[in-house]
Amino acid sequence: DFAVAESLFSDFLIRYTNSGFRPSALYWTGSAQYATKDYKSALTNFRLLVQQSPDHQRAPEALLALANCLLELKDAKGGKKTLEELLNTYPSSEAASAAKDRLARLK
């Protein structure tokens, strides 16, 4: 139940703002929001993760998800730019492989 998950992760982020689990909670909150098609909220959480914790293991996936949100919101230019940022910042990540495929399909 993505709506329940989003609510619980959001509550966690409010209650434990300085937790070491904050990046993971941001990722899973964004993922739950994406699953319920709340792309604008998901975009915010994925962007926060990347800005606040660029070295976190989920940062490449968050950038990929951020690009997906932009594409769902019909921002092709922003989506392409974010996919390119992912390729430049995390070139050896699994998310970069997916980004290459998506960029090829967008051209």
DSSP file (Angstrom, degrees, kcal/mol; ACC not computed):
  #  RESIDUE AA STRUCTURE BP1 BP2  ACC     N-H-->O    O-->H-N    N-H-->O    O-->H-N    TCO  KAPPA ALPHA  PHI   PSI    X-CA   Y-CA   Z-CA
    1    1 A D     >        0   0    0      0, 0.0     4,-2.3     0, 0.0     5,-0.2   0.000 360.0 360.0 360.0 100.6    0.0    0.0    0.0
    2    2 A F  H  >  +     0   0    0      1,-0.2     4,-2.8     2,-0.2     5,-0.2   0.837 360.0  56.4 -66.4 -34.8    2.0    2.9   -1.3
    3    3 A A  H  > S+     0   0    0      2,-0.2     4,-2.0     1,-0.2    -1,-0.2   0.911 110.4  45.1 -64.3 -41.7   -0.2    5.6    0.3
    4    4 A V  H  > S+     0   0    0      2,-0.2     4,-2.5     1,-0.2    -2,-0.2   0.922 113.2  50.7 -66.9 -44.0    0.4    4.1    3.7
    5    5 A A  H  X S+     0   0    0     -4,-2.3     4,-2.7     1,-0.2     5,-0.3   0.922 109.6  50.3 -59.6 -44.6    4.1    3.7    3.1
    6    6 A E  H  X S+     0   0    0     -4,-2.8     4,-2.5     1,-0.2    -1,-0.2   0.916 111.0  49.5 -60.2 -43.3    4.4    7.4    1.9
    7    7 A S  H  X S+     0   0    0     -4,-2.0     4,-2.3     2,-0.2    -1,-0.2   0.913 112.6  46.5 -62.4 -44.5    2.6    8.5    5.1
    8    8 A L  H  X S+     0   0    0     -4,-2.5     4,-2.2     2,-0.2    -2,-0.2   0.909 114.2  46.4 -68.0 -42.4    4.8    6.5    7.3
    9    9 A F  H  X S+     0   0    0     -4,-2.7     4,-2.2     2,-0.2    -2,-0.2   0.894 112.2  51.4 -67.0 -38.5    8.0    7.6    5.7
   10   10 A S  H  X S+     0   0    0     -4,-2.5     4,-1.7    -5,-0.3    -2,-0.2   0.912 109.7  50.1 -62.7 -42.2    6.9   11.2    5.7
   11   11 A D  H  X S+     0   0    0     -4,-2.3     4,-2.6     1,-0.2     5,-0.2   0.909 108.9  52.5 -61.8 -42.0    6.1   10.9    9.4
   12   12 A F  H  X S+     0   0    0     -4,-2.2     4,-2.8     1,-0.2    -2,-0.2   0.914 107.1  52.3 -58.8 -44.0    9.6    9.5    9.9
   13   13 A L  H  < S+     0   0    0     -4,-2.2    -1,-0.2     1,-0.2    -2,-0.2   0.844 112.6  45.2 -63.5 -34.1   11.2   12.4    8.1
   14   14 A I  H >< S+     0   0    0     -4,-1.7     3,-0.5    -5,-0.1    -2,-0.2   0.912 118.1  41.7 -73.9 -43.6    9.3   14.9   10.3
   15   15 A R  H 3< S+     0   0    0     -4,-2.6     2,-0.2     1,-0.2    -2,-0.2   0.832 125.2  32.7 -75.3 -33.4   10.0   13.1   13.6
   16   16 A Y  T ><  +     0   0    0     -4,-2.8     3,-1.7    -5,-0.2    -1,-0.2  -0.516  66.6 159.0-125.8  63.3   13.7   12.2   12.9
   17   17 A T  T <  S+     0   0    0     -3,-0.5    -1,-0.1     1,-0.3    -2,-0.1   0.746  78.1  42.6 -62.0 -26.0   15.0   15.0   10.8
   18   18 A N  T 3  S+     0   0    0     -3,-0.1    -1,-0.3     4,-0.0    -5,-0.1   0.224  84.7 132.4-106.1  14.6   18.7   14.3   11.7
   19   19 A S    X   -     0   0    0     -3,-1.7     3,-1.5     1,-0.1    -3,-0.0  -0.314  63.6-130.4 -67.1 146.8   18.5   10.6   11.4
   20   20 A G  T 3  S+     0   0    0      1,-0.3     4,-0.3     2,-0.1    -1,-0.1   0.643 110.1  62.7 -67.1 -14.9   21.2    8.7    9.5
   21   21 A F  T 3> S+     0   0    0      1,-0.2     4,-2.6     2,-0.1    -1,-0.3   0.405  72.7 102.1 -89.3   1.7   18.3    7.0    7.7
   22   22 A R  H <> S+     0   0    0     -3,-1.5     4,-2.7     1,-0.2     5,-0.2   0.908  77.9  51.1 -54.8 -48.1   17.0   10.3    6.3
   23   23 A P  H  > S+     0   0    0      0, 0.0     4,-2.2     0, 0.0    -1,-0.2   0.921 112.8  46.0 -58.5 -42.2   18.4    9.6    2.8
   24   24 A S  H  > S+     0   0    0     -4,-0.3     4,-2.6     2,-0.2     5,-0.2   0.904 112.2  50.8 -65.8 -40.1   16.8    6.2    2.6
   25   25 A A  H  X S+     0   0    0     -4,-2.6     4,-2.4     2,-0.2    -1,-0.2   0.890 109.4  51.1 -65.2 -38.6   13.5    7.6    3.9
   26   26 A L  H  X S+     0   0    0     -4,-2.7     4,-2.5    -5,-0.2    -1,-0.2   0.923 111.2  49.0 -61.6 -43.7   13.6   10.4    1.3
   27   27 A Y  H  X S+     0   0    0     -4,-2.2     4,-2.4    -5,-0.2    -2,-0.2   0.943 114.5  42.9 -61.6 -48.6   14.2    7.7   -1.4
   28   28 A W  H  X S+     0   0    0     -4,-2.6     4,-2.1     2,-0.2    -1,-0.2   0.824 112.5  53.4 -73.2 -29.9   11.3    5.5   -0.3
   29   29 A T  H  X S+     0   0    0     -4,-2.4     4,-2.4    -5,-0.2    -1,-0.2   0.953 111.8  46.1 -64.1 -48.3    9.0    8.4    0.3
   30   30 A G  H  X S+     0   0    0     -4,-2.5     4,-2.7     1,-0.2    -2,-0.2   0.886 111.2  52.6 -60.3 -39.8    9.7    9.6   -3.3
   31   31 A S  H  X S+     0   0    0     -4,-2.4     4,-2.2     2,-0.2    -1,-0.2   0.906 110.0  47.3 -64.1 -41.8    9.2    6.0   -4.6
   32   32 A A  H  X S+     0   0    0     -4,-2.1     4,-1.2     2,-0.2    -2,-0.2   0.897 112.9  49.5 -66.3 -39.6    5.8    5.7   -2.9
   33   33 A Q  H  <>S+     0   0    0     -4,-2.4     5,-3.1     1,-0.2     3,-0.3   0.901 109.9  51.1 -66.1 -40.0    4.8    9.1   -4.2
   34   34 A Y  H ><5S+     0   0    0     -4,-2.7     3,-1.8     1,-0.2    -2,-0.2   0.920 106.8  54.3 -61.1 -43.2    5.9    8.1   -7.7
   35   35 A A  H 3<5S+     0   0    0     -4,-2.2    -1,-0.2     1,-0.3    -2,-0.2   0.795 110.1  46.5 -63.2 -27.8    3.9    4.9   -7.5
   36   36 A T  T 3<5S-     0   0    0     -4,-1.2    -1,-0.3    -3,-0.3    -2,-0.2   0.250 119.4-112.0 -97.5  12.4    0.8    6.9   -6.7
   37   37 A K  T < 5S+     0   0    0     -3,-1.8     2,-1.3     1,-0.2    -3,-0.2   0.721  73.8 138.4  65.2  25.3    1.5    9.4   -9.5
   38   38 A D     >< +     0   0    0     -5,-3.1     4,-2.3     1,-0.2     5,-0.2  -0.589  21.7 163.2 -93.1  69.6    2.3   12.3   -7.1
   39   39 A Y  H  >  +     0   0    0     -2,-1.3     4,-2.6     1,-0.2    -1,-0.2   0.820  63.9  55.6 -65.0 -35.4    5.2   13.2   -9.4
   40   40 A K  H  > S+     0   0    0     -3,-0.2     4,-1.6     2,-0.2    -1,-0.2   0.920 111.9  42.8 -66.2 -42.6    5.7   16.7   -8.0
   41   41 A S  H  > S+     0   0    0      2,-0.2     4,-2.0     1,-0.2    -2,-0.2   0.905 114.3  51.3 -68.4 -40.7    6.1   15.5   -4.4
   42   42 A A  H  X S+     0   0    0     -4,-2.3     4,-2.8     1,-0.2     5,-0.3   0.915 106.5  55.4 -60.9 -42.8    8.3   12.6   -5.5
   43   43 A L  H  X S+     0   0    0     -4,-2.6     4,-2.4     1,-0.2    -1,-0.2   0.907 106.4  51.1 -55.3 -45.2   10.5   15.1   -7.4
   44   44 A T  H  X S+     0   0    0     -4,-1.6     4,-2.3     1,-0.2    -1,-0.2   0.921 112.2  45.3 -60.6 -46.2   11.0   17.1   -4.3
   45   45 A N  H  X S+     0   0    0     -4,-2.0     4,-2.1     2,-0.2    -2,-0.2   0.896 113.7  47.7 -69.7 -40.3   12.1   14.1   -2.2
   46   46 A F  H  X S+     0   0    0     -4,-2.8     4,-2.1     2,-0.2    -1,-0.2   0.909 112.7  50.1 -65.2 -40.1   14.4   12.7   -4.8
   47   47 A R  H  X S+     0   0    0     -4,-2.4     4,-2.6    -5,-0.3     5,-0.2   0.905 109.1  51.8 -64.4 -41.6   16.0   16.1   -5.4
   48   48 A L  H  X S+     0   0    0     -4,-2.3     4,-3.0     2,-0.2     5,-0.3   0.918 108.4  51.4 -60.8 -43.6   16.5   16.5   -1.6
   49   49 A L  H  X S+     0   0    0     -4,-2.1     4,-2.6     1,-0.2     7,-0.2   0.948 112.6  44.9 -58.2 -49.6   18.3   13.2   -1.4
   50   50 A V  H  < S+     0   0    0     -4,-2.1    -1,-0.2     1,-0.2    -2,-0.2   0.892 117.7  44.4 -64.2 -40.6   20.7   14.0   -4.2
   51   51 A Q  H  < S+     0   0    0     -4,-2.6    -2,-0.2    -5,-0.2    -1,-0.2   0.913 122.2  35.8 -70.4 -43.0   21.4   17.5   -2.8
   52   52 A Q  H  < S+     0   0    0     -4,-3.0    -2,-0.2     1,-0.2    -3,-0.2   0.762 133.0  22.5 -84.6 -26.5   21.8   16.5    0.8
   53   53 A S    ><  +     0   0    0     -4,-2.6     3,-2.0    -5,-0.3    -1,-0.2  -0.443  61.9 160.0-141.4  62.9   23.5   13.1    0.4
   54   54 A P  T 3  S+     0   0    0      0, 0.0    -1,-0.1     0, 0.0    -4,-0.1   0.699  79.8  53.2 -63.5 -17.8   25.2   12.9   -3.0
   55   55 A D  T 3  S+     0   0    0     -3,-0.1    -5,-0.1     4,-0.1     2,-0.0   0.432  81.6 117.6 -95.4   0.5   27.4   10.1   -1.8
   56   56 A H  S X  S-     0   0    0     -3,-2.0     3,-1.8    -7,-0.2    -3,-0.1  -0.365  75.9-119.8 -68.0 147.7   24.5    7.9   -0.6
   57   57 A Q  T 3  S+     0   0    0      1,-0.3     4,-0.3     2,-0.1    -1,-0.1   0.748 113.5  51.7 -60.9 -24.6   24.1    4.6   -2.3
   58   58 A R  T 3> S+     0   0    0      1,-0.2     4,-2.6     2,-0.1    -1,-0.3   0.492  82.1  94.5 -90.6  -3.8   20.6    5.5   -3.5
   59   59 A A  H <> S+     0   0    0     -3,-1.8     4,-2.2     1,-0.2     5,-0.2   0.907  84.6  48.3 -58.4 -45.4   21.7    8.9   -5.0
   60   60 A P  H  > S+     0   0    0      0, 0.0     4,-2.0     0, 0.0    -1,-0.2   0.927 114.2  46.8 -61.3 -41.4   22.1    7.5   -8.6
   61   61 A E  H  > S+     0   0    0     -4,-0.3     4,-2.6     1,-0.2    -2,-0.2   0.867 109.7  54.8 -65.9 -35.7   18.7    5.8   -8.4
   62   62 A A  H  X S+     0   0    0     -4,-2.6     4,-2.6     2,-0.2    -1,-0.2   0.898 107.1  49.9 -65.2 -39.5   17.2    9.0   -7.0
   63   63 A L  H  X S+     0   0    0     -4,-2.2     4,-2.4     2,-0.2    -2,-0.2   0.909 111.1  49.2 -64.8 -40.6   18.5   10.9  -10.0
   64   64 A L  H  X S+     0   0    0     -4,-2.0     4,-2.1     2,-0.2    -2,-0.2   0.926 113.1  46.7 -62.4 -44.4   17.1    8.3  -12.4
   65   65 A A  H  X S+     0   0    0     -4,-2.6     4,-2.4     2,-0.2    -2,-0.2   0.877 109.4  54.9 -65.7 -37.5   13.7    8.6  -10.6
   66   66 A L  H  X S+     0   0    0     -4,-2.6     4,-2.3     2,-0.2    -2,-0.2   0.924 108.1  49.0 -60.3 -44.8   13.9   12.4  -10.7
   67   67 A A  H  X S+     0   0    0     -4,-2.4     4,-2.4     1,-0.2    -2,-0.2   0.904 109.3  52.5 -61.3 -41.4   14.4   12.2  -14.4
   68   68 A N  H  X S+     0   0    0     -4,-2.1     4,-2.4     2,-0.2    -1,-0.2   0.897 108.0  51.4 -62.0 -40.1   11.4    9.9  -14.7
   69   69 A C  H  X S+     0   0    0     -4,-2.4     4,-1.8     2,-0.2    -2,-0.2   0.935 110.0  49.2 -61.5 -45.9    9.3   12.3  -12.7
   70   70 A L  H  <>S+     0   0    0     -4,-2.3     5,-3.1     1,-0.2    -2,-0.2   0.906 111.3  49.3 -60.8 -41.8   10.2   15.1  -15.0
   71   71 A L  H ><5S+     0   0    0     -4,-2.4     3,-1.5     1,-0.2    -1,-0.2   0.893 109.3  51.7 -65.6 -39.3    9.4   13.0  -18.0
   72   72 A E  H 3<5S+     0   0    0     -4,-2.4    -1,-0.2     1,-0.3    -2,-0.2   0.831 107.4  53.7 -64.2 -31.2    6.0   12.1  -16.5
   73   73 A L  T 3<5S-     0   0    0     -4,-1.8    -1,-0.3    -5,-0.2    -2,-0.2   0.276 122.4-110.1 -86.6  11.1    5.4   15.8  -16.0
   74   74 A K  T < 5S+     0   0    0     -3,-1.5     2,-0.8     1,-0.2    -3,-0.2   0.762  77.5 134.3  66.6  28.4    6.1   16.4  -19.7
   75   75 A D     >< +     0   0    0     -5,-3.1     4,-2.6     1,-0.2     5,-0.2  -0.679  19.5 163.9-104.4  75.7    9.4   18.2  -19.0
   76   76 A A  H  > S+     0   0    0     -2,-0.8     4,-2.7     1,-0.2     5,-0.2   0.882  73.1  53.0 -62.3 -40.1   11.5   16.3  -21.6
   77   77 A K  H  > S+     0   0    0      2,-0.2     4,-2.3     1,-0.2    -1,-0.2   0.936 112.6  43.8 -62.4 -46.9   14.3   18.9  -21.5
   78   78 A G  H  > S+     0   0    0      2,-0.2     4,-2.3     1,-0.2    -2,-0.2   0.888 113.2  52.4 -64.5 -39.7   14.6   18.6  -17.7
   79   79 A G  H  X S+     0   0    0     -4,-2.6     4,-2.2     2,-0.2    -2,-0.2   0.927 111.3  45.8 -62.3 -45.5   14.4   14.8  -17.9
   80   80 A K  H  X S+     0   0    0     -4,-2.7     4,-2.4     2,-0.2    -2,-0.2   0.917 112.2  51.3 -63.0 -43.7   17.2   14.6  -20.5
   81   81 A K  H  X S+     0   0    0     -4,-2.3     4,-2.2    -5,-0.2    -1,-0.2   0.899 110.8  48.4 -61.2 -40.9   19.4   17.1  -18.6
   82   82 A T  H  X S+     0   0    0     -4,-2.3     4,-2.3     2,-0.2    -1,-0.2   0.883 110.0  51.3 -68.6 -38.6   18.9   15.0  -15.4
   83   83 A L  H  X S+     0   0    0     -4,-2.2     4,-2.1     2,-0.2    -2,-0.2   0.898 111.0  48.9 -63.8 -39.6   19.8   11.7  -17.2
   84   84 A E  H  X S+     0   0    0     -4,-2.4     4,-2.2     2,-0.2    -2,-0.2   0.889 109.3  52.3 -66.0 -39.1   22.9   13.4  -18.6
   85   85 A E  H  X S+     0   0    0     -4,-2.2     4,-2.8     2,-0.2     5,-0.3   0.909 108.4  51.6 -61.5 -41.9   23.8   14.6  -15.0
   86   86 A L  H  X S+     0   0    0     -4,-2.3     4,-2.7     1,-0.2    -2,-0.2   0.928 109.8  48.8 -60.1 -46.0   23.4   11.0  -13.8
   87   87 A L  H  < S+     0   0    0     -4,-2.1    -1,-0.2     1,-0.2    -2,-0.2   0.878 116.1  43.4 -62.9 -38.0   25.7    9.7  -16.5
   88   88 A N  H  < S+     0   0    0     -4,-2.2    -2,-0.2     2,-0.1    -1,-0.2   0.864 121.4  37.9 -75.7 -36.5   28.3   12.4  -15.7
   89   89 A T  H  < S+     0   0    0     -4,-2.8    -2,-0.2     1,-0.2    -3,-0.2   0.862 132.7  20.6 -85.8 -38.1   28.1   12.1  -11.9
   90   90 A Y  S >< S+     0   0    0     -4,-2.7     3,-1.8    -5,-0.3     6,-0.3  -0.469  70.9 159.1-129.2  59.3   27.7    8.3  -11.4
   91   91 A P  T 3  S+     0   0    0      0, 0.0    -1,-0.1     0, 0.0    -3,-0.1   0.742  74.5  46.5 -62.3 -25.8   29.0    6.8  -14.7
   92   92 A S  T 3  S+     0   0    0      4,-0.1     2,-0.1     3,-0.0    -5,-0.1   0.352  89.4 109.5 -99.6   8.0   29.6    3.3  -13.4
   93   93 A S  S <> S-     0   0    0     -3,-1.8     4,-1.1    -7,-0.2     3,-0.3  -0.399  77.4-121.3 -80.5 158.9   26.3    2.9  -11.5
   94   94 A E  H  > S+     0   0    0      1,-0.2     4,-1.6     2,-0.2     3,-0.3   0.861 115.3  60.0 -63.3 -34.9   23.5    0.6  -12.6
   95   95 A A  H  > S+     0   0    0      1,-0.2     4,-2.3     2,-0.2    -1,-0.2   0.838  97.6  59.2 -63.0 -32.0   21.3    3.6  -12.8
   96   96 A A  H  > S+     0   0    0     -6,-0.3     4,-2.3    -3,-0.3    -1,-0.2   0.875 101.7  54.0 -64.8 -36.6   23.6    5.1  -15.5
   97   97 A S  H  X S+     0   0    0     -4,-1.1     4,-1.7    -3,-0.3    -1,-0.2   0.925 110.4  45.6 -61.9 -44.3   23.0    2.1  -17.7
   98   98 A A  H  X S+     0   0    0     -4,-1.6     4,-2.4     1,-0.2    -2,-0.2   0.880 110.0  55.6 -65.6 -37.1   19.3    2.7  -17.5
   99   99 A A  H  X S+     0   0    0     -4,-2.3     4,-2.8     1,-0.2    -2,-0.2   0.897 104.6  52.9 -62.9 -40.6   19.9    6.4  -18.2
  100  100 A K  H  X S+     0   0    0     -4,-2.3     4,-2.1     1,-0.2    -1,-0.2   0.927 110.4  47.8 -59.3 -45.5   21.8    5.6  -21.4
  101  101 A D  H  X S+     0   0    0     -4,-1.7     4,-1.7     1,-0.2    -2,-0.2   0.916 113.0  47.6 -61.5 -44.7   18.9    3.5  -22.6
  102  102 A R  H  X S+     0   0    0     -4,-2.4     4,-1.6     1,-0.2    -2,-0.2   0.905 110.5  51.4 -66.4 -41.3   16.3    6.1  -21.8
  103  103 A L  H  X S+     0   0    0     -4,-2.8     4,-1.1     1,-0.2    -1,-0.2   0.907 108.0  52.8 -61.3 -41.0   18.4    8.9  -23.4
  104  104 A A  H  < S+     0   0    0     -4,-2.1     3,-0.4     1,-0.2    -1,-0.2   0.883 110.4  47.8 -62.6 -37.5   18.7    6.8  -26.6
  105  105 A R  H  < S+     0   0    0     -4,-1.7    -1,-0.2     1,-0.2    -2,-0.2   0.766 108.7  54.9 -74.5 -24.8   14.9    6.4  -26.7
  106  106 A L  H  <        0   0    0     -4,-1.6    -1,-0.2     1,-0.2    -2,-0.2   0.682 360.0 360.0 -81.8 -17.7   14.3   10.1  -26.1
  107  107 A K     <        0   0    0     -4,-1.1    -1,-0.2    -3,-0.4    -2,-0.1   0.466 360.0 360.0 -84.0 360.0   16.4   11.2  -29.1
